[in-house]
Amino acid sequence: MKSESDDDSLMVMTIIDDSSTDDLSSQKPAPESSPRILTPVSSHETVSASTTSPQLKVDNEENPAVQEEESATVSISEAPKAERVENVLDGFDGPKVRRYLLTEDHNFTILNNDKPQGRLSKYLVSKDVLSVSSPVLRSLIKPSTRNQTAQAQEQGCENVNAPPTAIMRTDNILQLEHDEYSLYRILKIIHFHSTVDRLHNLSFKAWKDLTVLAETYQWTRALQPWKSIWIANHRASFLLPGYEDWLYLSKVYGRESDYEVDVLITTLSLHCHFDGTRISRYDSTQRSTKVLNTKLWPEERKARILSLRESKIEHMLSCLEALELMLGSQGDSELGRKLCDSGNSNTCRALAYGSLLQSIRASELDPEFSEWEGSVAELHEQIESLTFSTLGIVIKEHKCVIQGLKKSLSSCLTSFELLDLQSRYDEIILRASSL
């Protein structure tokens, strides 16, 4: 898989140009004895590209440790507007701070603290571009529009609440706390940066993180021209483990991009565990289970997944219960005679019933069939693994309907249109009788 940061030809203030690197995360420190000589821009200090801080991680974005993390910002906060602080460049004025030049006509600075990765960065941007592109930032950096913003909020026209971590240090300096790569990417897009075309090959996680940040500052319109490219790149993988947040992305990008959403919901309903609080996904190929972060999932889609899962589990347990009731019926009843009409019908039925109960107890199934926290797929495997015997194991010539019940049960387990115990009961007998 291509690194998430491969698109980022980072124009660092110290400077790393497009011809020397495509990726900030790929920069390797040069030996201290032979530092690289770099040309400074404007009056900013010159810093060797090899200078890195112990706290300034330079992991590749595809690093597994990074891949597992969820975006730190998932929604626009309802917190009050951030206050200005006295110490303007506190912590952001050292040589270890990465500097990005987004436009030669910069008149505004964004200071960013990527806390999960321990990275400090500084972005030289256009104040007007920020104000025009983001209502949220406009409410922070344009004092003259704040009264208009407040009125718009009162009228319900626009939600412009900024995250509590967005702090105006001066009229031209804003401090944020976001993923460094995502912030750089969105700033490249809104500034029509010369290397923006390198965003074509974003990984799925990078796309998700970028979208979360865009939603936070109402930048999603800026991403709309890119959606068809990113959807085409990842469309074949939407049903695979690791792509569950397509439930979120497809909602953000609208109906035109709802490709595979219904199929993904059905797939998750078959492969998800639920313990009453957390949702996990069972990977049948790896025989492993992973807890999913569902914070970004639209609530209605999450509820639909759990509802489908519950109904399928109820159906399968009901099918097994119907089989148990059949084999536990009285031998001299109409059903008993239908199951086995030989002279040894009671013995055959009792043998089948007893061996079924023994198999259930040896499995992971609840003998009462009252609950199941695993996935529908795992429940199906458990029920399919159950066994029971008839007189056919000792009398080769013995034939009866009971011998076909196992195959009949297998067919009924996936016949989700059977809505109640009686219909499942009747269907199992009917199918077994026709075998």
VEXDOPA-617609 format. One record per atom (N, C-alpha, C, O): residue in one letter; x, y, z. Coordinates in steps of 0.05 Angstrom, whole numbers, plus 5000, padded with zeros to 4 digits. Example, Ala and Ser with C-alpha at 12.3 -4.5 7.8 and 13.67 -1.06 7.14 Angstrom:
2
a526448865156/a524649105156/a526449345156/a528549345169/s525749555142/s527349795143/s525850015157/s526850235161/
END
This chain:
435
m501749765000/m500050005000/m501750255000/m503850255013/k501050454985/k502550694983/k502250855008/k500150865020/s504450985017/s504351145041/s502351365039/s502151485017/e500951425061/e499051645061/e500351915056/e498952095046/s502851945062/s504152195059/s505652225033/s507052425028/d505252025014/d506752034989/d505952284972/d507452374955/d503552384977/d502652614961/d503852874970/d503653074956/d505052874994/d505753125006/d508653205000/d510453135014/s508853364979/s511453494973/s511453734991/s510553954982/l512453715015/l512053915036/l513854155031/l516354125031/m512654385027/m514254625024/m514854745051/m513354915061/v516954645063/v517654725090/v519154985088/v520755035069/m518755165108/m519855425107/m522955425107/m524155635103/t524155195110/t527055215114/t528855145091/t531255165097/i528355075066/i525854985053/i526454705042/i528654645034/i524354525042/i524654275027/i522954315002/i520554335004/d524154314978/d522554374954/d521654114941/d522353894950/d519954144920/d518753914907/d520753724895/d520353484893/s523053834886/s524953654873/s526553484892/s527753284883/s526653564917/s528253404936/s526753204952/s527953024963/t524153234954/t522553044970/t519653054962/t518653254953/d518452824966/d515552804962/d514052764988/d511652754988/d515452735009/d514152645034/d515752735058/d518152675060/l514452885076/l515852965100/l516552725117/l518752725129/s514752525118/s515252305135/s517652135126/s518651975142/s518552175101/s520752015091/s523452145096/s525552025090/q523452385107/q525952525112/q527652375133/q526552315154/k530052315127/k531852185146/k534052375154/k535152505137/p534552395180/p536552585190/p539252525177/p540152295176/a540652735168/a543352715158/a545252695181/a544652785203/p547652585177/p549652575198/p550252855208/p550353045192/e550552895234/e550953155246/e553553285235/e553753525235/s555353115226/s557853225217/s557653355189/s559453505181/s555453295175/s555153415148/s552353515144/s550953405127/p551453715159/p548653805156/p548153925129/p549954035116/r545753905119/r544954015094/r544754315096/r543954425116/i545654455075/i545454745074/i542954825059/i542754755035/l541054955072/l538555025060/l538155325059/l539255465077/t536755415039/t536355705036/t533955795051/t531755685047/p534155985068/p531756085084/p529956255066/p530856355046/v527456275074/v525556435060/v525056685077/v524756665101/s524956915065/s524457165078/s526357195102/s528757145099/s525357285125/s527057335148/s527057105167/s528257135189/h525656885161/h525556665179/h528256525182/h529756515163/e528656405205/e531256275210/e531656025193/e529755905185/t534155965187/t534855725172/t535255495190/t536755515210/v533955265184/v534155035201/v534954795184/v533754755162/s536854645192/s537554405177/s535254215175/s533954165195/a534754105151/a532553905148/a533053665164/a531153505169/s535553615173/s536053375188/s535453405217/s535553215233/t534753655225/t534253705254/t531553595261/t529553675250/t531553405279/t529053295289/t529053285319/t531153265332/s526753295330/s526453295359/s525753015369/s524552865354/p526652945394/p525852685405/p522852665406/p521652445405/q521452905409/q518552895411/q517352925383/q514852885380/l518952975362/l517953035336/l518152775319/l520152745305/k516152605321/k516252345307/k516152385277/k514752565268/v517652225262/v517552245233/v516751975222/v517951875203/d514651855234/d513651605225/d512351625198/d511251835191/n512651405183/n511151395158/n508151375165/n507451245184/e506451495149/e503551505156/e502251225154/e500051195164/e503651035141/e502550775140/e503450595163/e502850365165/n504950715182/n505850575205/n503450455219/n501550595225/p503450195225/p501150065237/p500250205263/p497850215268/a502150305278/a501450435303/a499750685298/a497950755313/v500450815275/v498951055269/v496250985256/v494251115261/q496250765241/q493750685227/q491450625246/q489150675238/e492050525270/e489950445288/e488550685301/e486450655312/e489850915299/e488851145314/e486451265299/e486351265275/e484551365315/e482251505304/e482851805305/e484451895321/s481651955287/s482052245287/s481252365314/s479152285325/a482852555324/a482352665350/a479952845350/a478652885371/t479252955327/t476953135326/t474753005310/t475152945286/v472452955322/v470252815308/v467852995302/v466152915287/s467753225314/s465453395309/s466053685318/s467953725332/i464353865309/i464754145318/i463854175346/i461654095353/s465554295363/s464954315391/s462954535397/s462754735381/e461454505418/e459654715427/e460954905446/e459555075459/a463554885450/a464955045469/a464955335460/a464755395436/p465155535479/p465255815472/p467655875456/p469555725456/k467656105443/k469956195426/k472556205443/k472456285466/a474656125430/a477256115445/a478256395451/a477656585436/e479656425473/e480756685481/e483556715471/e484956525466/r484456975468/r487157025460/r489056975484/r488156985507/v491556925478/v493456875499/v495757085496/v496157195475/e497157115518/e499257325519/e501757245504/e502757395487/n502857005510/n505356925498/n504856825470/n504056595466/v505356995450/v504556935422/v505756685410/v504356525398/l508356645413/l509656415400/l510756215420/l512756075415/d509456195443/d510256005464/d510355725453/d508355605445/g512855605452/g513155335442/g513455305412/g514055085403/f512955515397/f512955495368/f515155665355/f514955715331/d517055755370/d519155925359/d521855795358/d523855935353/g522055525362/g524555395361/g525255275334/g523555275316/p527655175331/p528555055305/p527254785299/p527454695276/k525954665318/k524754405314/k521954415303/k520654205299/v520854655299/v518154685289/v518154675259/v519654825246/r516554505247/r516454485218/r514854725207/r512754805218/r515854835185/r514555075174/r513655015145/r515254905129/y511155075139/y510055025112/y509255285099/y507855445111/l510055325075/l509355565059/l507155495040/l507655335021/l504755595044/l502455535027/l502055745005/l500855684984/t503055985009/t502856194989/t505056404994/t505756455017/e506056514972/e508056724974/e506956974987/e508357134999/d504357014984/d503057254994/d501857205021/d499657305027/h503157055038/h502056985064/h501957235082/h503757405082/n499757245098/n499457465117/n498157355143/n497057505159/f498257095146/f496956965170/f498556715176/f499556585158/t498756645202/t500156415211/t498456225227/t497056315245/i498555975220/i497155765236/i499355605251/i501155495238/l499155585277/l500855425293/l499355165300/l497055185310/n500454935295/n499054685300/n500654505318/n503054465314/n499254385337/n500454185355/n499053925351/n496853875360/d500453745336/d499353475332/d500153305356/d502253165356/k498553315377/k499253185402/k499752885401/k501652785412/p497952735387/p498452445386/p501152365374/p502352175383/q502152525355/q504752465343/q507052635354/q509352595346/g506452825372/g508452995383/g509753175363/g512253225364/r508253285344/r509353445322/r508353735325/r505953785328/l510153925323/l509454205323/l509954315294/l511954245282/s508154475284/s508454575257/s507254855254/s505554935270/k508254995234/k507455275229/k506755305200/k508355225183/y504455415193/y503555445166/y503255735159/y501855885173/l504455825137/l504156105128/l502056105106/l502455995085/v499856235112/v497456215095/v496356495089/v497256695099/s494156495074/s492756735067/s490356765086/s488656585088/k490156995099/k487957045117/k485257055102/k483256955112/d485357175078/d482857195062/d481956915053/d479556865053/v483756745045/v483056475037/v481656325060/v479656195055/l482856345084/l481656215107/l478856315112/l476956165117/s478556585111/s475956705118/s473756635097/s471456585105/v474556635072/v472556575051/v471856275051/v469556205047/s473756105056/s473255815054/s471955685078/s470655485076/s472255805102/s471155685126/s469655885144/s470856065155/p466955845146/p465456015165/p466355995193/p466256185208/v467455755201/v468355715228/v470855895233/v470956035254/l472755885215/l475156055219/l474456345215/l475656515228/r472656405197/r471856685193/r470856815219/r471457045225/s469456655235/s468356765260/s470656815281/s470256975299/l472956685277/l475156725295/l477056945286/l477957105302/i477656955260/i479757135250/i478857395239/i480457565233/k476157425236/k475057675225/k473457815247/k471057765248/p474657975264/p473058105285/p470658255276/p468558255290/s470758375252/s468558535242/s466158365235/s463858465233/t466558105231/t464257935224/t463157785247/t461157635244/r464257815271/r463357655294/r460457715302/r458957535309/n459657965300/n456858035306/n454957905286/n452857815293/q455857915260/q454157785239/q454057485244/q451957365240/t456257375252/t456357085258/t454357015280/t452956815279/a454357175302/a452657125324/a449757135315/a448056975324/q449057335298/q446357355288/q445557115271/q443357015273/a447457025255/a446856785238/a446356545255/a444656385249/q447856515277/q447456295295/q444656305308/q443256105309/e443856545317/e441256575329/e439056505310/e436956405318/q439456565284/q437356505264/q437556215254/q435956135238/g439556075264/g439855795256/g440855765228/g440555555215/c442255975218/c443155965190/c445755805187/c446255675166/e447455805207/e450055695204/e451255615231/e451255785249/n452255385233/n453655305258/n456555365254/n457955235239/v457555565269/v460355655266/v461955615291/v463955755295/n461055445309/n462555395333/n465255265327/n465355065313/a467355385338/a470055275333/a470755075356/a469655095378/p472554895350/p473454715371/p474754875394/p475855085389/p474654775418/p475854925441/p478854945439/p480055115452/t480054785422/t482954795418/t483855005398/t486255055394/a481955135385/a482555345365/a482855615381/a480855725391/i485355705383/i485955945399/i487156165382/i489256115369/m485956405382/m487156635369/m489256755387/m488656855409/r491756745378/r493956865395/r494257155389/r494857315407/t493957235364/t493857515356/t491857535333/t490657335326/d491557765321/d489757795298/d490657635274/d489057575257/n493257565274/n494357415251/n495657155258/n497057035241/i495157055282/i496256795290/i494156625304/i492856715323/l493656395293/l491656205303/l493055945311/l494655835296/q492355845335/q493455585343/q491355375342/q489055415351/l492055135331/l490254915329/l491554655340/l493954655346/e489954445342/e490954185350/e489653975333/e487553865339/h490953915311/h489953715291/h492153545280/h494553595285/d491353345265/d493253175251/d494853345231/d493653485214/e497453345232/e499153515216/e498753465186/e498553655171/y498553215178/y498253155149/y495553245138/y495453365117/s493453195154/s490753275145/s490553575142/s489353675123/l491653715161/l491554015160/l493054115136/l492154295122/y495354005131/y496954095108/y495454035082/y495454205064/r494153805080/r492753735056/r490453925050/r490054025028/i488853985071/i486554155066/i487454445060/i486154585044/l489654535072/l490654795066/l491754805038/l491455015024/k492954595028/k493754585000/k491454614981/k491554754961/i489254474988/i486854484970/i485754764968/i485254864947/i485254884991/i483955154991/i485755374981/i484855584972/h488455324981/h490255524970/h491055454941/h492855594930/f489855254929/f490455174902/f493555134899/f494755234880/h494654984917/h497554934918/h498454784893/h496954614883/s500854834885/s501854704860/s502154404862/s502154274841/t502354294886/t502654004889/t500053864897/t500153634906/v497854004895/v495253894904/v494453644889/v493053474899/d495453614864/d494753384848/d495853124860/d494952904852/r497653144878/r498752904891/r496852784912/r497552584924/l494652904915/l492652804934/l490952584921/l489152464934/h491452524896/h489852324882/h489952044895/h487951904896/n492151974907/n492551704917/n492551694947/n494151544959/l490751834960/l490451824989/l489551544998/l487951414985/s490751455020/s489751205032/s486951255043/s486151485046/f485551045050/f482851065061/f482951215087/f481251395092/k484851155105/k485051295131/k485551585127/k484451755141/a487351655109/a488051935104/a485552085094/a485052315101/w484051955076/w481552075066/w479552125089/w478352335090/k479251935106/k477451955129/k478352185147/k476752355155/d480852195154/d481952395172/d481652675160/d480952865174/l482052695134/l481752945120/l478853045121/l478353275124/t477052855117/t474252925117/t473253015145/t471653195147/v474252875166/v473552955193/v474353245198/v472853405210/l476853305190/l477853585194/l476253775178/l475553995187/a475553705153/a473953875136/a471253935148/a470254155146/e469953725159/e467353775172/e467653955196/e465854115201/t469753945211/t470154105234/t470154405227/t469054565242/y471254475204/y471454755196/y469654825172/y470055035160/q467854645166/q465954685143/q467454725117/q466854915102/w469454555112/w470954555088/w470154335068/w471454295048/t467954195074/t467353955058/t466754025029/t467253855011/r465854265023/r465354334995/r467954334979/r468054274956/a470154404993/a472754414979/a473654134971/a475254104953/l472553924985/l473353654979/l471553524958/l472253314947/q469253634952/q467353514933/q468653444906/q468053234895/p470253624894/p471453554868/p473253304869/p473853184848/w474153224893/w475953004896/w474452734901/w475652524899/k471952754908/k470652514918/k470552284897/k470952054904/s470052354872/s469852144852/s472551994848/s472551754843/i474752144852/i477352024849/i477851834872/i478751604868/w477251924897/w477751754921/w475851514922/w476651294930/i473351554914/i471451334913/i472451124893/i472350884899/a473251214870/a474251024849/a476650864860/a476950624854/n478350994875/n480750864885/n480150644905/n481550444907/h478050684921/h477550504944/h474950334941/h474350174958/r473550384919/r470950254916/r471049944919/r469249824931/a473149824909/a473349534909/a473749424938/a473549184942/s474449604956/s475149514984/s473049585005/s473449515028/f470849714997/f468949815017/f467849605036/f467049665058/l467749355027/l466549135044/l468648995061/l467948825077/l471149065058/l473348935072/l473749045100/l473149275105/p474848885119/p475548985145/p477449225143/p479249225127/g476949435159/g478549675157/g477249895142/g478150125143/y475049835128/y473650035112/y470850105123/y469150205109/e470450035148/e467750075160/e466950365160/e464550425160/d468850555161/d468150835162/d467050945136/d466551185133/w466850765116/w465350845091/w462450915099/w461251075085/l461450805120/l458850885130/l458651185135/l456651315130/y460851295146/y461051575152/y461551745126/y460251935121/l463651665111/l464451815088/l462151835067/l461752045055/s460751615062/s458551625043/s456351815051/s455051925034/k456051845077/k454052035087/k454952325082/k453352495074/v457452375086/v458552645082/v458452735053/v457752965047/y459052545035/y459252625007/y456652594991/y456652634967/g454552515004/g451952524991/g451052274977/g452552084975/r448652284966/r447452044954/r448951934931/r449051684927/e450252104915/e451652004891/e453851804898/e454651644882/s454851824923/s457051644931/s456151424950/s457851304963/d453551364950/d452551154968/d453150874958/d451750684966/y455050844941/y455750584930/y456550384952/y458150444969/e455250154951/e455849934969/e454949974998/e455549815015/v453550195004/v452850245032/v450950035043/v451349925064/d448849975028/d446949775036/d448249505039/d447649355058/v450049435020/v451449185022/v453349175046/v453648975059/l454649405051/l456449425075/l454849385101/l455749245119/i452549505102/i450849475126/i450049185130/i450249085153/t449249055109/t448548765110/t451048595118/t450848415135/t453348665107/t455748515113/t456548545142/t457148345156/l456348785152/l457048835181/l455048695199/l455748605221/s452448685191/s450448555208/s451048255210/s450248125230/l452448145191/l453147855191/l455747805207/l456147585217/h457548005208/h460147945219/h460848105244/h463148105253/c458848245256/c459448405280/c458648265306/c456548135307/h460348295326/h459648225353/h458448465366/h458948695358/f456848425387/f455748645402/f455348555431/f453848365436/d456748685450/d456548605478/d454748795494/d454748795518/g453148955480/g451449145493/g452549425493/g451149625498/t455249445488/t456549705488/t458349735463/t458049935449/r460049545459/r461949565437/r461249385413/r460149165417/i461949475389/i461549315365/i464349225356/i466149385353/s464548965351/s467048855341/s466448715314/s464148635309/r468448685298/r468148545272/r469748285272/r472048275278/y468348075264/y469547815262/y470547775234/y469047805214/d473147705231/d474347655205/d474647345202/d476347225215/s472847235186/s472846945183/s475346835170/s476046605175/t476646995153/t479146895140/t481446885160/t483146705159/q481547085178/q483747095198/q482946955224/q484646915241/r480446885226/r479346775251/r479946955275/r480746855296/s479547215272/s480147405293/s477947615294/s476347645276/t477847755317/t475847955322/t477148215330/t479048215346/k476248445319/k477348705326/k475148895334/k473148925320/v475549035356/v473649235365/v473649475346/v475849565338/l471349575338/l471149795319/l470550055333/l469050065353/n471750265323/n471050535333/n468750635316/n469050685293/t466450665329/t463950735314/t463151025318/t460851095311/k464851195329/k464151465336/k463251625311/k461551795313/l464351565288/l463751715264/l461251605249/l460251735232/w460451365256/w458151245242/w455551405246/w454951475269/p454051455225/p451451565229/p449651385246/p449651145242/e448251495266/e446851335285/e444751155272/e444350935280/e443451255251/e441351095238/e442550855224/e441250645223/r444950875214/r446250645201/r447250445222/r447050205218/k448250555243/k449150375265/k446850225276/k447049985281/a444550355280/a442150225291/a441150015272/a440149805281/r441350065246/r440349875226/r442149625226/r441049405224/i444749655229/i446549425231/i445849255254/i445649005252/l445449375278/l444849225302/l442149095300/l441748865310/s440249225288/s437549115285/s437548865266/s436348665273/l438948885244/l439248665226/l440648425239/l439848195236/r442748495253/r444248285267/r442448135287/r442447895288/e440948285303/e439248165323/e437047995311/e436547775321/s435848085289/s433747925276/s434847665264/s433547465265/k437247675253/k438447435242/k439147235263/k438746995260/i440247335286/i440947155308/i438347025319/i438346785325/e436347185322/e433747085332/e432646865314/e431646665323/h432846915288/h431946715268/h433446455270/h432246245271/m436046465272/m437746225273/m437246065299/m437045825298/l437146205321/l436646065346/l433845945346/l433345735358/s431946085333/s429245975332/s429145725315/s427645535321/c430745715293/c430845475276/c431945235293/c430945015290/l433945285309/l435145075325/l433144985347/l432944745353/e431645175358/e429645115377/e427444935365/e426444745377/a426645005340/a424644845326/a425544555323/a424044365326/l428144525316/l429144255312/l429144095339/l428343865340/e429844235360/e429844105387/e427044015395/e426643805405/l425044195389/l422244125396/l421343885380/l419843715390/m422143875355/m421343645338/m422343375350/m420843185354/l424943375355/l426143125364/l425243055393/l425442825401/g424343255408/g423443205435/g420443135436/g419443105458/s419143125413/s416243065413/s415742775421/s417542605419/q413242715428/q412442445435/q412542265410/q411642345389/g413542025414/g413741845392/g411141755380/g410941695356/d408941745397/d406441655387/d404641885376/d402341835369/s405742125374/s404342355364/s404442345333/s405942195321/e402742515321/e402742525292/e405542615281/e406542505262/l406742805295/l409342895287/l411442675290/l413142635273/g411242535313/g413142315318/g413042105296/g415142005287/r410642035288/r410341835266/r411341945240/r412341795223/k411042205236/k411942325211/k415042325210/k416242295188/l416242365233/l419142375234/l420442095229/l422442065216/c419141895241/c420241615238/c417841425240/c416641405261/d417241285218/d414941105218/d415840805221/d414240625215/s418240765229/s419140485232/s418140375259/s417040515275/g418440115262/g417639995287/g419240085311/g418440045334/n421540195306/n423240295328/n423340605328/n425440715335/s421140725322/s421041025319/s421841155346/s423241355345/n420741055368/n421341185394/n424341175400/n425541365410/t425540945394/t428440915399/t430041105380/t432041225389/c429241115355/c430641285336/c430441585344/c432441725344/r428041675351/r427641945359/r429142015384/r430442225386/a429041835404/a430441885429/a433541895425/a434842055438/l434541735407/l437341735401/l438142005388/l440242125395/a436542095370/a437042345356/a436942585376/a438642755376/y434842585393/y434442795412/y436742805432/y437843025438/g437442585443/g439642575463/g442342655452/g443842805465/s442942565428/s445542635415/s445542935408/s447743055408/l443243045401/l443143335394/l443743495420/l445343685419/l442443425442/l442843575467/l445743555476/l446943745485/q446943325472/q449743285479/q451543465462/q453543575472/s450943485437/s452543645418/s452243945425/s454144095424/i449844035433/i449344315441/i450944385465/i452244595467/r450944205485/r452444255510/r455444275505/r456844415519/a456444125486/a459244125479/a460144375463/a462444425460/s458144515453/s458744755437/s458845005454/s458644985478/e459045235441/e459045495455/e456245615457/e455945845465/l454245455449/l451545555449/l450245555476/l450845385493/d448445755481/d446945755505/d444745545503/d443145555484/p444645355521/p442545145519/p439745245519/p437845115509/e439345495530/e436645615530/e436145775504/e433945865500/f438145795487/f437845955462/f436946235468/f435446345452/s437846365489/s436746625497/s438546855489/s437647075486/e441146805485/e442947025478/e445346925462/e446046695462/w446547115447/w448947055432/w450347325426/w449247495412/e452747355437/e454247605433/e456047605409/e456947815400/g456547365398/g458247345375/g456847445349/g454647555350/s458147395327/s456947475301/s455047275290/s454947045299/v453447355271/v451547175258/v453146955244/v452346725244/a455347025231/a456946835217/a458046615236/a458046385229/e458946695260/e459946505279/e457646325290/e458046085294/l455346445294/l453046285303/l452346075282/l451745845289/h452346155257/h451745975235/h453745735236/h452945505232/e456345805240/e458345595241/e457845405264/e458145155262/q457045515287/q456545345311/q454245155306/q454344925313/i452045265295/i449645095291/i450244885270/i449444655272/e451744955249/e452444765228/e454244545238/e454244315228/s455744605260/s457544395270/s456144195289/s457243995296/l453544245296/l452044065313/l451543805298/l451243795274/t451443585313/t450843325302/t448743175318/t448443235342/f447442985306/f445642805321/f445442545305/f446042545280/s444742335318/s444842065305/s442041945304/s440242025319/t441641755287/t439141595285/t439841305285/t442241225287/l437841135283/l438340845283/l439940765258/l440940535257/g440240945239/g441740885215/g444640825221/g446040705204/i445640905245/i448440845251/i448940555259/i451140455258/v446740415266/v446940135274/v445339955254/v445939715251/i443340065242/i441739915222/i442040055195/i440640255190/k443639945178/k444240085153/k441740125136/k441640325121/e439839945138/e437439965121/e435440165131/e433540235118/h435940275156/h434040455168/h433840715153/h435940845147/k431440805146/k430941055133/k428641205147/k426641085153/c429041465152/c426941625164/c427441925158/c429542005149/v425342085164/v425442375159/v427542505176/v428842705168/i428042395200/i429942515219/i432742535205/i434242725211/q433342345188/q435942355175/q436342595157/q438542675150/g434142705148/g434242945131/g434043205145/g434343425133/l433643195172/l433243445187/l435743625188/l435543865188/k438043505188/k440543655189/k440843825164/k441444065166/k440443705141/k440643855116/k438444065114/k438844285104/s436043995123/s433744175123/s434344415141/s433644645134/l435444365164/l436144585183/l438144775170/l437845025172/s440144675156/s442144845143/s440845035123/s441645265121/s438944935108/s437545105088/s435845315102/s435845545093/c434545245124/c432845435138/c434345655153/c433245875158/l436845605160/l438445795175/l438746065159/l438946275172/t438846045133/t439146285117/t436546375103/t436646545086/s434346245110/s431746325099/s430546535118/s428646475133/f431546775117/f430746985136/f427847085131/f426847245147/e426646995110/e423847085105/e421846935123/e419547005125/l422746715136/l421046565155/l420946735181/l422946765195/l418646835188/l418447035209/l417646945236/l417847095255/d416946685240/d416146595267/d416946305270/d417646165251/l416746215295/l417545945302/l416045735286/l417145535277/q413345775284/q411745575270/q412445545241/q412545325231/s412945765228/s413645755199/s416345615196/s416745475176/r418245665214/r420845535213/r420545235218/r421745065205/y418845165237/y418244895245/y417144745221/y418144525214/d415144855208/d413844725185/d415844695162/d415844495148/e417444905157/e419244905135/e421444685138/e422144555119/i422444655162/i424444455167/i423344175162/i424744005149/i420944115171/i419743855166/i419143815137/i419743595126/l418144015124/l417443995096/l419943935079/l419943765062/r422044085084/r424544035069/r425643755074/r426643625056/a425643675100/a426743415107/a425043185094/a426242985086/s422443225092/s420743015081/s421142985051/s420642765040/s422143195038/s422443185009/s425243075001/s425743034977/l426943035020/l429642945014/l429742645009/l431842525003/
END
